[in-house]
């Protein structure tokens, strides 16, 4: 009977150690990503909006983060390659919170 309890204790300890190691490597961390296609639509709208955006007349292309969904985390940023009025420009997008709210900088 003591052998059974000893074996159970060892297994329980191994499980605790395994969980601790997985937690250390961020396996249990929630990570959200922003759909890059939706981000591109949002960036285009913000660049084009004359009231709440930058009022760009002709935004012909928007490609953000190399087509990869960016990880949502406050302070993280990604770049978008845009064409505004026929000229290639870059736009920086910065996450303002961990919920995915982002801010679009003006074209450079």
Biopython code that builds the backbone (N, CA, C, O; Angstrom):
import numpy as np
from Bio.PDB.StructureBuilder import StructureBuilder

atoms = [
    (1, "UNK", "N", (0.820, -1.195, 0.000)),
    (1, "UNK", "CA", (0.000, 0.000, 0.000)),
    (1, "UNK", "C", (0.868, 1.265, 0.000)),
    (1, "UNK", "O", (0.562, 2.233, -0.696)),
    (2, "UNK", "N", (1.964, 1.248, 0.794)),
    (2, "UNK", "CA", (2.853, 2.411, 0.817)),
    (2, "UNK", "C", (3.524, 2.603, -0.534)),
    (2, "UNK", "O", (3.782, 3.734, -0.947)),
    (3, "UNK", "N", (3.803, 1.514, -1.215)),
    (3, "UNK", "CA", (4.411, 1.604, -2.534)),
    (3, "UNK", "C", (3.462, 2.301, -3.506)),
    (3, "UNK", "O", (3.891, 3.093, -4.345)),
    (4, "UNK", "N", (2.170, 2.001, -3.385)),
    (4, "UNK", "CA", (1.165, 2.626, -4.236)),
    (4, "UNK", "C", (1.107, 4.131, -3.987)),
    (4, "UNK", "O", (1.072, 4.917, -4.934)),
    (5, "UNK", "N", (1.097, 4.539, -2.704)),
    (5, "UNK", "CA", (1.063, 5.968, -2.366)),
    (5, "UNK", "C", (2.346, 6.665, -2.810)),
    (5, "UNK", "O", (2.305, 7.805, -3.272)),
    (6, "UNK", "N", (3.466, 5.996, -2.674)),
    (6, "UNK", "CA", (4.738, 6.574, -3.109)),
    (6, "UNK", "C", (4.756, 6.806, -4.610)),
    (6, "UNK", "O", (5.231, 7.840, -5.081)),
    (7, "UNK", "N", (4.236, 5.836, -5.363)),
    (7, "UNK", "CA", (4.157, 5.976, -6.823)),
    (7, "UNK", "C", (3.221, 7.102, -7.228)),
    (7, "UNK", "O", (3.511, 7.858, -8.156)),
    (8, "UNK", "N", (2.095, 7.210, -6.528)),
    (8, "UNK", "CA", (1.136, 8.282, -6.816)),
    (8, "UNK", "C", (1.745, 9.644, -6.519)),
    (8, "UNK", "O", (1.517, 10.602, -7.258)),
    (9, "UNK", "N", (2.521, 9.735, -5.442)),
    (9, "UNK", "CA", (3.168, 11.001, -5.085)),
    (9, "UNK", "C", (4.188, 11.401, -6.147)),
    (9, "UNK", "O", (4.293, 12.578, -6.494)),
    (10, "UNK", "N", (4.932, 10.438, -6.658)),
    (10, "UNK", "CA", (5.926, 10.732, -7.701)),
    (10, "UNK", "C", (5.234, 11.203, -8.979)),
    (10, "UNK", "O", (5.682, 12.156, -9.617)),
    (11, "UNK", "N", (4.156, 10.543, -9.345)),
    (11, "UNK", "CA", (3.412, 10.948, -10.542)),
    (11, "UNK", "C", (2.839, 12.350, -10.359)),
    (11, "UNK", "O", (2.902, 13.170, -11.275)),
    (12, "UNK", "N", (2.282, 12.630, -9.184)),
    (12, "UNK", "CA", (1.729, 13.958, -8.912)),
    (12, "UNK", "C", (2.820, 15.020, -9.001)),
    (12, "UNK", "O", (2.595, 16.094, -9.559)),
    (13, "UNK", "N", (3.986, 14.731, -8.461)),
    (13, "UNK", "CA", (5.106, 15.670, -8.515)),
    (13, "UNK", "C", (5.538, 15.905, -9.961)),
    (13, "UNK", "O", (5.826, 17.038, -10.345)),
    (14, "UNK", "N", (5.584, 14.849, -10.759)),
    (14, "UNK", "CA", (5.954, 14.988, -12.165)),
    (14, "UNK", "C", (4.948, 15.854, -12.918)),
    (14, "UNK", "O", (5.333, 16.666, -13.760)),
    (15, "UNK", "N", (3.675, 15.686, -12.621)),
    (15, "UNK", "CA", (2.639, 16.494, -13.267)),
    (15, "UNK", "C", (2.802, 17.963, -12.893)),
    (15, "UNK", "O", (2.691, 18.835, -13.754)),
    (16, "UNK", "N", (3.064, 18.246, -11.623)),
    (16, "UNK", "CA", (3.262, 19.624, -11.167)),
    (16, "UNK", "C", (4.472, 20.241, -11.865)),
    (16, "UNK", "O", (4.410, 21.385, -12.315)),
    (17, "UNK", "N", (5.561, 19.498, -11.955)),
    (17, "UNK", "CA", (6.768, 20.000, -12.620)),
    (17, "UNK", "C", (6.488, 20.247, -14.103)),
    (17, "UNK", "O", (6.913, 21.265, -14.649)),
    (18, "UNK", "N", (5.785, 19.335, -14.753)),
    (18, "UNK", "CA", (5.448, 19.496, -16.161)),
    (18, "UNK", "C", (4.606, 20.749, -16.383)),
    (18, "UNK", "O", (4.872, 21.516, -17.307)),
    (19, "UNK", "N", (3.603, 20.959, -15.552)),
    (19, "UNK", "CA", (2.755, 22.151, -15.669)),
    (19, "UNK", "C", (3.580, 23.411, -15.456)),
    (19, "UNK", "O", (3.405, 24.392, -16.179)),
    (20, "UNK", "N", (4.474, 23.400, -14.478)),
    (20, "UNK", "CA", (5.322, 24.564, -14.210)),
    (20, "UNK", "C", (6.212, 24.880, -15.408)),
    (20, "UNK", "O", (6.367, 26.044, -15.778)),
    (21, "UNK", "N", (6.793, 23.858, -16.010)),
    (21, "UNK", "CA", (7.663, 24.069, -17.178)),
    (21, "UNK", "C", (6.854, 24.601, -18.360)),
    (21, "UNK", "O", (7.294, 25.527, -19.041)),
    (22, "UNK", "N", (5.691, 24.033, -18.605)),
    (22, "UNK", "CA", (4.847, 24.517, -19.695)),
    (22, "UNK", "C", (4.426, 25.964, -19.462)),
    (22, "UNK", "O", (4.406, 26.759, -20.402)),
    (23, "UNK", "N", (4.094, 26.312, -18.236)),
    (23, "UNK", "CA", (3.713, 27.681, -17.903)),
    (23, "UNK", "C", (4.883, 28.622, -18.130)),
    (23, "UNK", "O", (4.701, 29.730, -18.635)),
    (24, "UNK", "N", (6.081, 28.192, -17.763)),
    (24, "UNK", "CA", (7.282, 29.003, -17.931)),
    (24, "UNK", "C", (7.524, 29.331, -19.401)),
    (24, "UNK", "O", (7.954, 30.437, -19.728)),
    (25, "UNK", "N", (7.252, 28.386, -20.276)),
    (25, "UNK", "CA", (7.455, 28.599, -21.703)),
    (25, "UNK", "C", (6.259, 29.262, -22.382)),
    (25, "UNK", "O", (6.243, 29.396, -23.606)),
    (26, "UNK", "N", (5.263, 29.677, -21.610)),
    (26, "UNK", "CA", (4.144, 30.440, -22.148)),
    (26, "UNK", "C", (3.075, 29.633, -22.856)),
    (26, "UNK", "O", (2.283, 30.192, -23.614)),
    (27, "UNK", "N", (3.036, 28.339, -22.626)),
    (27, "UNK", "CA", (2.048, 27.499, -23.292)),
    (27, "UNK", "C", (0.629, 27.887, -22.885)),
    (27, "UNK", "O", (-0.292, 27.812, -23.699)),
    (28, "UNK", "N", (0.449, 28.298, -21.641)),
    (28, "UNK", "CA", (-0.890, 28.626, -21.153)),
    (28, "UNK", "C", (-1.242, 30.098, -21.341)),
    (28, "UNK", "O", (-2.340, 30.526, -20.983)),
    (29, "UNK", "N", (-0.320, 30.870, -21.896)),
    (29, "UNK", "CA", (-0.568, 32.296, -22.100)),
    (29, "UNK", "C", (-1.534, 32.470, -23.265)),
    (29, "UNK", "O", (-1.358, 31.884, -24.333)),
    (30, "UNK", "N", (-2.541, 33.276, -23.039)),
    (30, "UNK", "CA", (-3.466, 33.578, -24.121)),
    (30, "UNK", "C", (-2.776, 34.552, -25.060)),
    (30, "UNK", "O", (-2.216, 35.559, -24.628)),
    (31, "UNK", "N", (-2.821, 34.248, -26.318)),
    (31, "UNK", "CA", (-2.296, 35.206, -27.274)),
    (31, "UNK", "C", (-3.323, 35.366, -28.379)),
    (31, "UNK", "O", (-3.806, 34.392, -28.958)),
    (32, "UNK", "N", (-3.633, 36.588, -28.646)),
    (32, "UNK", "CA", (-4.607, 36.902, -29.663)),
    (32, "UNK", "C", (-3.877, 37.510, -30.847)),
    (32, "UNK", "O", (-2.856, 38.178, -30.686)),
    (33, "UNK", "N", (-4.404, 37.275, -32.019)),
    (33, "UNK", "CA", (-3.857, 37.900, -33.209)),
    (33, "UNK", "C", (-4.972, 38.678, -33.894)),
    (33, "UNK", "O", (-6.153, 38.348, -33.779)),
    (34, "UNK", "N", (-4.565, 39.708, -34.600)),
    (34, "UNK", "CA", (-5.494, 40.515, -35.367)),
    (34, "UNK", "C", (-5.509, 39.980, -36.792)),
    (34, "UNK", "O", (-4.452, 39.761, -37.384)),
    (35, "UNK", "N", (-6.679, 39.772, -37.338)),
    (35, "UNK", "CA", (-6.803, 39.328, -38.725)),
    (35, "UNK", "C", (-6.206, 40.413, -39.616)),
    (35, "UNK", "O", (-6.742, 41.518, -39.701)),
    (36, "UNK", "N", (-5.099, 40.096, -40.278)),
    (36, "UNK", "CA", (-4.382, 41.096, -41.063)),
    (36, "UNK", "C", (-5.246, 41.641, -42.201)),
    (36, "UNK", "O", (-5.088, 42.798, -42.591)),
    (37, "UNK", "N", (-6.150, 40.832, -42.734)),
    (37, "UNK", "CA", (-7.036, 41.321, -43.797)),
    (37, "UNK", "C", (-7.975, 42.398, -43.272)),
    (37, "UNK", "O", (-8.219, 43.396, -43.950)),
    (38, "UNK", "N", (-8.500, 42.201, -42.067)),
    (38, "UNK", "CA", (-9.355, 43.217, -41.450)),
    (38, "UNK", "C", (-8.548, 44.469, -41.110)),
    (38, "UNK", "O", (-9.044, 45.588, -41.243)),
    (39, "UNK", "N", (-7.307, 44.277, -40.673)),
    (39, "UNK", "CA", (-6.439, 45.423, -40.376)),
    (39, "UNK", "C", (-6.210, 46.250, -41.632)),
    (39, "UNK", "O", (-6.236, 47.479, -41.576)),
    (40, "UNK", "N", (-5.988, 45.595, -42.758)),
    (40, "UNK", "CA", (-5.757, 46.316, -44.015)),
    (40, "UNK", "C", (-6.985, 47.123, -44.415)),
    (40, "UNK", "O", (-6.859, 48.247, -44.903)),
    (41, "UNK", "N", (-8.167, 46.559, -44.213)),
    (41, "UNK", "CA", (-9.409, 47.288, -44.501)),
    (41, "UNK", "C", (-9.515, 48.506, -43.589)),
    (41, "UNK", "O", (-9.850, 49.600, -44.041)),
    (42, "UNK", "N", (-9.225, 48.309, -42.292)),
    (42, "UNK", "CA", (-9.288, 49.413, -41.335)),
    (42, "UNK", "C", (-8.283, 50.508, -41.640)),
    (42, "UNK", "O", (-8.609, 51.691, -41.546)),
    (43, "UNK", "N", (-7.069, 50.132, -42.003)),
    (43, "UNK", "CA", (-6.041, 51.124, -42.343)),
    (43, "UNK", "C", (-6.475, 51.919, -43.567)),
    (43, "UNK", "O", (-6.330, 53.141, -43.592)),
    (44, "UNK", "N", (-7.003, 51.247, -44.578)),
    (44, "UNK", "CA", (-7.479, 51.940, -45.789)),
    (44, "UNK", "C", (-8.576, 52.950, -45.429)),
    (44, "UNK", "O", (-8.572, 54.078, -45.923)),
    (45, "UNK", "N", (-9.516, 52.538, -44.566)),
    (45, "UNK", "CA", (-10.609, 53.435, -44.170)),
    (45, "UNK", "C", (-10.079, 54.653, -43.427)),
    (45, "UNK", "O", (-10.509, 55.778, -43.681)),
    (46, "UNK", "N", (-9.148, 54.427, -42.510)),
    (46, "UNK", "CA", (-8.599, 55.541, -41.725)),
    (46, "UNK", "C", (-7.815, 56.494, -42.618)),
    (46, "UNK", "O", (-7.923, 57.711, -42.468)),
    (47, "UNK", "N", (-7.037, 55.959, -43.535)),
    (47, "UNK", "CA", (-6.275, 56.823, -44.436)),
    (47, "UNK", "C", (-7.188, 57.639, -45.338)),
    (47, "UNK", "O", (-6.868, 58.780, -45.670)),
    (48, "UNK", "N", (-8.327, 57.069, -45.742)),
    (48, "UNK", "CA", (-9.230, 57.720, -46.692)),
    (48, "UNK", "C", (-10.240, 58.658, -46.042)),
    (48, "UNK", "O", (-10.709, 59.588, -46.698)),
    (49, "UNK", "N", (-10.583, 58.451, -44.800)),
    (49, "UNK", "CA", (-11.650, 59.213, -44.135)),
    (49, "UNK", "C", (-11.265, 60.690, -43.992)),
    (49, "UNK", "O", (-10.270, 61.007, -43.340)),
    (50, "UNK", "N", (-12.052, 61.601, -44.602)),
    (50, "UNK", "CA", (-11.710, 63.028, -44.532)),
    (50, "UNK", "C", (-12.026, 63.675, -43.177)),
    (50, "UNK", "O", (-11.463, 64.721, -42.855)),
    (51, "UNK", "N", (-12.906, 63.077, -42.387)),
    (51, "UNK", "CA", (-13.295, 63.656, -41.103)),
    (51, "UNK", "C", (-12.446, 63.096, -39.964)),
    (51, "UNK", "O", (-11.797, 63.856, -39.245)),
    (52, "UNK", "N", (-12.446, 61.779, -39.794)),
    (52, "UNK", "CA", (-11.760, 61.144, -38.665)),
    (52, "UNK", "C", (-10.417, 60.519, -39.032)),
    (52, "UNK", "O", (-9.754, 59.923, -38.183)),
    (53, "UNK", "N", (-10.023, 60.654, -40.274)),
    (53, "UNK", "CA", (-8.774, 60.045, -40.720)),
    (53, "UNK", "C", (-7.851, 61.072, -41.344)),
    (53, "UNK", "O", (-7.802, 62.227, -40.921)),
    (54, "UNK", "N", (-7.119, 60.629, -42.360)),
    (54, "UNK", "CA", (-6.115, 61.484, -42.989)),
    (54, "UNK", "C", (-6.590, 62.088, -44.303)),
    (54, "UNK", "O", (-5.892, 62.929, -44.869)),
    (55, "UNK", "N", (-7.742, 61.691, -44.800)),
    (55, "UNK", "CA", (-8.327, 62.288, -45.993)),
    (55, "UNK", "C", (-7.552, 62.050, -47.277)),
    (55, "UNK", "O", (-7.617, 62.871, -48.192)),
    (56, "UNK", "N", (-6.828, 60.958, -47.366)),
    (56, "UNK", "CA", (-6.090, 60.650, -48.591)),
    (56, "UNK", "C", (-7.088, 60.378, -49.712)),
    (56, "UNK", "O", (-8.039, 59.616, -49.536)),
    (57, "UNK", "N", (-6.865, 61.004, -50.864)),
    (57, "UNK", "CA", (-7.806, 60.890, -51.978)),
    (57, "UNK", "C", (-7.837, 59.506, -52.600)),
    (57, "UNK", "O", (-8.911, 58.972, -52.880)),
    (58, "UNK", "N", (-6.671, 58.924, -52.817)),
    (58, "UNK", "CA", (-6.610, 57.658, -53.545)),
    (58, "UNK", "C", (-5.664, 56.696, -52.838)),
    (58, "UNK", "O", (-4.444, 56.807, -52.960)),
    (59, "UNK", "N", (-6.234, 55.753, -52.098)),
    (59, "UNK", "CA", (-5.441, 54.701, -51.457)),
    (59, "UNK", "C", (-5.659, 53.452, -52.302)),
    (59, "UNK", "O", (-6.697, 52.796, -52.208)),
    (60, "UNK", "N", (-4.656, 53.131, -53.139)),
    (60, "UNK", "CA", (-4.863, 52.050, -54.102)),
    (60, "UNK", "C", (-4.414, 50.686, -53.607)),
    (60, "UNK", "O", (-4.887, 49.667, -54.111)),
    (61, "UNK", "N", (-3.513, 50.638, -52.633)),
    (61, "UNK", "CA", (-3.131, 49.327, -52.100)),
    (61, "UNK", "C", (-2.694, 49.456, -50.652)),
    (61, "UNK", "O", (-2.124, 50.466, -50.242)),
    (62, "UNK", "N", (-2.976, 48.407, -49.887)),
    (62, "UNK", "CA", (-2.565, 48.334, -48.481)),
    (62, "UNK", "C", (-2.112, 46.904, -48.224)),
    (62, "UNK", "O", (-2.857, 45.956, -48.473)),
    (63, "UNK", "N", (-0.903, 46.753, -47.731)),
    (63, "UNK", "CA", (-0.370, 45.420, -47.374)),
    (63, "UNK", "C", (0.290, 45.563, -46.018)),
    (63, "UNK", "O", (1.295, 46.260, -45.879)),
    (64, "UNK", "N", (-0.274, 44.904, -45.017)),
    (64, "UNK", "CA", (0.214, 45.052, -43.644)),
    (64, "UNK", "C", (0.963, 43.821, -43.160)),
    (64, "UNK", "O", (0.572, 42.688, -43.439)),
    (65, "UNK", "N", (2.029, 44.061, -42.441)),
    (65, "UNK", "CA", (2.775, 43.032, -41.701)),
    (65, "UNK", "C", (3.176, 41.842, -42.569)),
    (65, "UNK", "O", (3.238, 40.710, -42.090)),
    (66, "UNK", "N", (3.444, 42.104, -43.836)),
    (66, "UNK", "CA", (3.848, 41.027, -44.732)),
    (66, "UNK", "C", (2.793, 39.952, -44.902)),
    (66, "UNK", "O", (3.108, 38.823, -45.278)),
    (67, "UNK", "N", (1.529, 40.299, -44.626)),
    (67, "UNK", "CA", (0.436, 39.340, -44.757)),
    (67, "UNK", "C", (0.258, 38.411, -43.569)),
    (67, "UNK", "O", (-0.569, 37.500, -43.608)),
    (68, "UNK", "N", (1.038, 38.640, -42.504)),
    (68, "UNK", "CA", (0.986, 37.785, -41.308)),
    (68, "UNK", "C", (0.133, 38.460, -40.239)),
    (68, "UNK", "O", (0.284, 39.656, -39.989)),
    (69, "UNK", "N", (-0.768, 37.699, -39.602)),
    (69, "UNK", "CA", (-1.598, 38.238, -38.522)),
    (69, "UNK", "C", (-0.703, 38.692, -37.372)),
    (69, "UNK", "O", (0.042, 37.882, -36.821)),
    (70, "UNK", "N", (-0.761, 39.986, -36.995)),
    (70, "UNK", "CA", (0.081, 40.461, -35.891)),
    (70, "UNK", "C", (-0.470, 40.049, -34.529)),
    (70, "UNK", "O", (-1.683, 39.967, -34.336)),
    (71, "UNK", "N", (0.433, 39.792, -33.592)),
    (71, "UNK", "CA", (0.047, 39.435, -32.222)),
    (71, "UNK", "C", (-0.444, 40.692, -31.509)),
    (71, "UNK", "O", (0.211, 41.733, -31.537)),
    (72, "UNK", "N", (-1.598, 40.579, -30.876)),
    (72, "UNK", "CA", (-2.191, 41.706, -30.158)),
    (72, "UNK", "C", (-1.575, 41.790, -28.769)),
    (72, "UNK", "O", (-1.718, 40.877, -27.956)),
    (73, "UNK", "N", (-0.897, 42.886, -28.511)),
    (73, "UNK", "CA", (-0.347, 43.169, -27.193)),
    (73, "UNK", "C", (-0.094, 44.667, -27.121)),
    (73, "UNK", "O", (0.483, 45.255, -28.035)),
    (74, "UNK", "N", (-0.525, 45.268, -26.043)),
    (74, "UNK", "CA", (-0.367, 46.712, -25.883)),
    (74, "UNK", "C", (1.078, 47.118, -26.156)),
    (74, "UNK", "O", (2.011, 46.544, -25.594)),
    (75, "UNK", "N", (1.252, 48.109, -27.021)),
    (75, "UNK", "CA", (2.580, 48.608, -27.355)),
    (75, "UNK", "C", (3.205, 47.953, -28.568)),
    (75, "UNK", "O", (4.115, 48.523, -29.169)),
    (76, "UNK", "N", (2.736, 46.759, -28.950)),
    (76, "UNK", "CA", (3.254, 46.124, -30.166)),
    (76, "UNK", "C", (2.852, 46.954, -31.377)),
    (76, "UNK", "O", (1.831, 47.640, -31.361)),
    (77, "UNK", "N", (3.653, 46.886, -32.413)),
    (77, "UNK", "CA", (3.324, 47.622, -33.628)),
    (77, "UNK", "C", (3.660, 46.781, -34.850)),
    (77, "UNK", "O", (4.390, 45.792, -34.766)),
    (78, "UNK", "N", (3.120, 47.189, -35.970)),
    (78, "UNK", "CA", (3.452, 46.574, -37.249)),
    (78, "UNK", "C", (3.366, 47.642, -38.325)),
    (78, "UNK", "O", (2.755, 48.691, -38.126)),
    (79, "UNK", "N", (3.977, 47.368, -39.455)),
    (79, "UNK", "CA", (4.026, 48.330, -40.549)),
    (79, "UNK", "C", (3.109, 47.891, -41.681)),
    (79, "UNK", "O", (2.890, 46.701, -41.909)),
    (80, "UNK", "N", (2.588, 48.876, -42.374)),
    (80, "UNK", "CA", (1.802, 48.630, -43.576)),
    (80, "UNK", "C", (2.459, 49.371, -44.736)),
    (80, "UNK", "O", (2.857, 50.529, -44.611)),
    (81, "UNK", "N", (2.561, 48.684, -45.851)),
    (81, "UNK", "CA", (3.026, 49.301, -47.091)),
    (81, "UNK", "C", (1.767, 49.741, -47.830)),
    (81, "UNK", "O", (0.896, 48.919, -48.116)),
    (82, "UNK", "N", (1.668, 51.033, -48.141)),
    (82, "UNK", "CA", (0.469, 51.559, -48.790)),
    (82, "UNK", "C", (0.875, 52.367, -50.019)),
    (82, "UNK", "O", (2.009, 52.833, -50.133)),
    (83, "UNK", "N", (-0.069, 52.518, -50.925)),
    (83, "UNK", "CA", (0.121, 53.410, -52.063)),
    (83, "UNK", "C", (-0.947, 54.483, -51.953)),
    (83, "UNK", "O", (-2.142, 54.201, -52.039)),
    (84, "UNK", "N", (-0.497, 55.729, -51.760)),
    (84, "UNK", "CA", (-1.401, 56.861, -51.589)),
    (84, "UNK", "C", (-1.135, 57.845, -52.719)),
    (84, "UNK", "O", (-0.016, 58.334, -52.879)),
    (85, "UNK", "N", (-2.181, 58.134, -53.509)),
    (85, "UNK", "CA", (-2.063, 59.040, -54.650)),
    (85, "UNK", "C", (-0.909, 58.635, -55.562)),
    (85, "UNK", "O", (-0.187, 59.491, -56.073)),
    (86, "UNK", "N", (-0.738, 57.331, -55.766)),
    (86, "UNK", "CA", (0.278, 56.806, -56.664)),
    (86, "UNK", "C", (1.672, 56.680, -56.078)),
    (86, "UNK", "O", (2.563, 56.140, -56.734)),
    (87, "UNK", "N", (1.885, 57.163, -54.858)),
    (87, "UNK", "CA", (3.219, 57.123, -54.247)),
    (87, "UNK", "C", (3.274, 56.059, -53.153)),
    (87, "UNK", "O", (2.362, 55.967, -52.331)),
    (88, "UNK", "N", (4.343, 55.253, -53.140)),
    (88, "UNK", "CA", (4.480, 54.257, -52.064)),
    (88, "UNK", "C", (4.794, 54.935, -50.734)),
    (88, "UNK", "O", (5.633, 55.833, -50.662)),
    (89, "UNK", "N", (4.123, 54.501, -49.707)),
    (89, "UNK", "CA", (4.310, 55.062, -48.365)),
    (89, "UNK", "C", (4.307, 53.931, -47.351)),
    (89, "UNK", "O", (3.940, 52.798, -47.663)),
    (90, "UNK", "N", (4.721, 54.254, -46.135)),
    (90, "UNK", "CA", (4.647, 53.320, -45.014)),
    (90, "UNK", "C", (3.786, 53.935, -43.924)),
    (90, "UNK", "O", (3.786, 55.147, -43.711)),
    (91, "UNK", "N", (3.055, 53.070, -43.241)),
    (91, "UNK", "CA", (2.191, 53.489, -42.141)),
    (91, "UNK", "C", (2.475, 52.566, -40.964)),
    (91, "UNK", "O", (2.506, 51.345, -41.116)),
    (92, "UNK", "N", (2.681, 53.155, -39.792)),
    (92, "UNK", "CA", (2.876, 52.348, -38.586)),
    (92, "UNK", "C", (1.547, 52.222, -37.852)),
    (92, "UNK", "O", (0.800, 53.192, -37.718)),
    (93, "UNK", "N", (1.264, 51.007, -37.378)),
    (93, "UNK", "CA", (0.053, 50.725, -36.612)),
    (93, "UNK", "C", (0.496, 50.227, -35.240)),
    (93, "UNK", "O", (1.309, 49.309, -35.137)),
    (94, "UNK", "N", (-0.055, 50.850, -34.170)),
    (94, "UNK", "CA", (0.343, 50.518, -32.797)),
    (94, "UNK", "C", (-0.884, 50.075, -32.014)),
    (94, "UNK", "O", (-1.927, 50.728, -32.057)),
    (95, "UNK", "N", (-0.753, 48.951, -31.289)),
    (95, "UNK", "CA", (-1.839, 48.493, -30.426)),
    (95, "UNK", "C", (-1.872, 49.339, -29.162)),
    (95, "UNK", "O", (-0.849, 49.518, -28.500)),
    (96, "UNK", "N", (-3.048, 49.859, -28.829)),
    (96, "UNK", "CA", (-3.227, 50.705, -27.641)),
    (96, "UNK", "C", (-3.632, 49.902, -26.413)),
    (96, "UNK", "O", (-3.528, 50.401, -25.292)),
    (97, "UNK", "N", (-4.093, 48.666, -26.601)),
    (97, "UNK", "CA", (-4.478, 47.820, -25.465)),
    (97, "UNK", "C", (-4.351, 46.354, -25.880)),
    (97, "UNK", "O", (-3.999, 46.047, -27.019)),
    (98, "UNK", "N", (-4.639, 45.469, -24.952)),
    (98, "UNK", "CA", (-4.547, 44.035, -25.228)),
    (98, "UNK", "C", (-5.818, 43.484, -25.873)),
    (98, "UNK", "O", (-5.903, 42.287, -26.150)),
    (99, "UNK", "N", (-6.804, 44.349, -26.112)),
    (99, "UNK", "CA", (-8.058, 43.920, -26.731)),
    (99, "UNK", "C", (-8.026, 44.075, -28.252)),
    (99, "UNK", "O", (-8.950, 43.631, -28.934)),
    (100, "UNK", "N", (-6.974, 44.700, -28.793)),
    (100, "UNK", "CA", (-6.848, 44.844, -30.236)),
    (100, "UNK", "C", (-7.138, 46.229, -30.773)),
    (100, "UNK", "O", (-7.122, 46.431, -31.988)),
    (101, "UNK", "N", (-7.407, 47.200, -29.890)),
    (101, "UNK", "CA", (-7.596, 48.574, -30.341)),
    (101, "UNK", "C", (-6.270, 49.085, -30.880)),
    (101, "UNK", "O", (-5.239, 48.973, -30.217)),
    (102, "UNK", "N", (-6.297, 49.646, -32.079)),
    (102, "UNK", "CA", (-5.044, 50.119, -32.658)),
    (102, "UNK", "C", (-5.165, 51.549, -33.156)),
    (102, "UNK", "O", (-6.260, 52.062, -33.390)),
    (103, "UNK", "N", (-4.015, 52.171, -33.307)),
    (103, "UNK", "CA", (-3.907, 53.546, -33.779)),
    (103, "UNK", "C", (-3.074, 53.525, -35.053)),
    (103, "UNK", "O", (-2.048, 52.849, -35.121)),
    (104, "UNK", "N", (-3.517, 54.264, -36.056)),
    (104, "UNK", "CA", (-2.818, 54.308, -37.336)),
    (104, "UNK", "C", (-2.107, 55.645, -37.462)),
    (104, "UNK", "O", (-2.735, 56.701, -37.385)),
    (105, "UNK", "N", (-0.800, 55.596, -37.654)),
    (105, "UNK", "CA", (0.005, 56.798, -37.849)),
    (105, "UNK", "C", (-0.191, 57.297, -39.283)),
    (105, "UNK", "O", (-0.652, 56.552, -40.149)),
    (106, "UNK", "N", (0.155, 58.531, -39.520)),
    (106, "UNK", "CA", (0.044, 59.090, -40.865)),
    (106, "UNK", "C", (1.056, 58.470, -41.816)),
    (106, "UNK", "O", (2.091, 57.963, -41.384)),
    (107, "UNK", "N", (0.760, 58.508, -43.113)),
    (107, "UNK", "CA", (1.682, 57.940, -44.100)),
    (107, "UNK", "C", (3.012, 58.687, -44.112)),
    (107, "UNK", "O", (3.053, 59.912, -44.002)),
    (108, "UNK", "N", (4.098, 57.925, -44.248)),
    (108, "UNK", "CA", (5.438, 58.526, -44.319)),
    (108, "UNK", "C", (6.057, 58.226, -45.654)),
    (108, "UNK", "O", (7.185, 58.642, -45.918)),
]
sb = StructureBuilder()
sb.init_structure("model")
sb.init_model(0)
sb.init_chain("A")
sb.init_seg("    ")
for serial, (resi, resn, name, xyz) in enumerate(atoms, 1):
    if name == "N":
        sb.init_residue(resn, " ", resi, " ")
    sb.init_atom(name, np.array(xyz, "f"), 0.0, 1.0, " ", f" {name:<3s}", serial, name[0])
structure = sb.get_structure()
